[in-house]
Amino acid sequence: MEFKSEEIDLLRKVEELTSKLNQIFSEKGKHVFIRYPMTFALLIVFGVVMVTEGLKQLILEISFLKGNPFTMLLAGLLVLLITGTLYKKLNK
């Protein structure tokens, strides 16, 4: 399949147009964050709290973790140990 020069030029123009649009919208997006930092900070805090509370409720649904905080502590430390070891190995 061969492309005609008009088709290639049209594709190039579309790519240039989308690049310019991305540049315009990224600049406007920065202004929104600068103009409303407290709103975005509150939204971020709300999102983080919702995720952590959701995870907490999911963990409490696991029967052997529900009444054993020591088991939860050990499981958490084990996860941190494993992820730290993986991070060190992948970073090299």
Secondary structure, DSSP 8 states (H G I E B T S, - for coil): ----HHHHHHHHHHHHHHHHHHHHHHHHHHHHHHH-HHHHHHHHHHHHHHHHHHHHHHHHTSHHHHT-HHHHHHHHHHHHHHHHHHHHHHH-
